[in-house]
Amino acid sequence: MAERVRRLASQRAVVIFGASNCCMCHAVKTLFTEMGVSWTVHELDKDPRGKDVERALAGMVGQNPPVPAVFIGGALVGPTDKVMSLHLGGQLVPLLRQAGALWL
């Protein structure tokens, strides 16, 4: 299942694994939208294999529940706190540019 996660995560510049009712997932999606970033989301609560993906992500992220789990350029960035920390530290924009998710 971890291989499926890696494959899905590498299909777009920014991939979010989340849940449709998760407020932290919404916060991350809003941040990226306001930055002009195009993202893809895999909502695990709507995926028939979502529980399996969630278990694989928990091992990768190191927390449970593991959502949102954000991948940029196919690499795991982490959950909301990691994304926000990168943003506040001025490191998120360069990472997004490098992945081709942000042009300006």
ZIDAUR-V346202 format. One record per pair of residues at least 6 apart in sequence whose ideal C-beta (glycine too) atoms are under 8 Angstrom apart, sorted by the first residue. I is the first residue (numbers start at 1). J is the second residue. Records with the same first field share a line. If there is no record, write none. Layout:
I=J, J
//
This chain:
1=49, 52, 53, 55, 56
2=56, 59, 60
4=49, 53, 56
5=17, 53, 56, 57, 60
6=74
8=15, 17, 42
9=15, 17, 71, 74, 76
10=71, 74
11=40
12=38, 39, 40
13=37, 38, 72, 73, 96, 99, 100, 101
14=32, 37, 38, 39, 40, 70, 71, 72, 96, 99, 101
15=39, 40, 41, 42, 70, 71
16=25, 28, 29, 32, 39, 40, 41, 42, 68, 69, 70, 71
17=41, 42, 44, 53, 57, 66, 67, 68, 69, 70, 71
18=25, 28, 29, 41, 42, 43, 44, 67, 68, 69
19=25, 43, 44, 45, 65, 67
20=43, 45, 46
21=45
22=67, 68
24=67, 68, 79, 80
25=41, 67, 68
27=80
28=68, 70, 80, 83
29=39, 41
31=83, 84, 87
32=39
33=39
35=93, 96, 102
36=102, 104
37=96, 101, 102
38=101
39=101
42=53
43=50
44=50, 51, 53, 54, 67
47=53
54=65, 66, 67
57=66, 67, 69
58=64, 65, 66
60=66, 69, 76
61=69, 76, 78, 79
63=79
66=79
67=79
68=79, 80, 83
69=76, 78, 79
70=76, 77, 78, 79, 80, 82, 83
71=77
72=95, 96, 99, 101
73=95, 98, 99, 100, 101
77=83, 86, 95
83=92
86=92, 95
87=93
93=102
96=102
97=103
//
